[in-house]
């Protein structure tokens, strides 16, 4: 992210995974603020992650998607299962 902020790129699309925990919701909020400050430069795509760790995790994921929509700046959040994320499949930088 730091490189993107200092880069000469004209537009950057960044994907974030949001599970609904405090850290990922804070990340979504900060990304939204950055997008407000530089709307033509930063575009964020949110993926709602359902860890399937609790019985009601599907309902929690729906609630997270609603929260992201109410925050604004995110298009329809996509759903992703924890095991489908790239880093879980050995994604290399």
Number of C-alpha atoms within 10 A of each C-alpha: 7 6 8 15 12 8 11 8 11 9 14 14 11 13 11 16 21 25 21 21 10 10 11 15 17 13 15 23 16 12 21 21 14 16 17 15 11 12 13 11 16 20 21 18 18 23 22 25 25 23 14 14 9 9 8 9 15 15 11 18 21 16 14 22 24 14 13 24 14 10 13 12 20 19 12 13 18 12 16 18 12 17 13 10 14 10 11 9 9 8 8 6 4
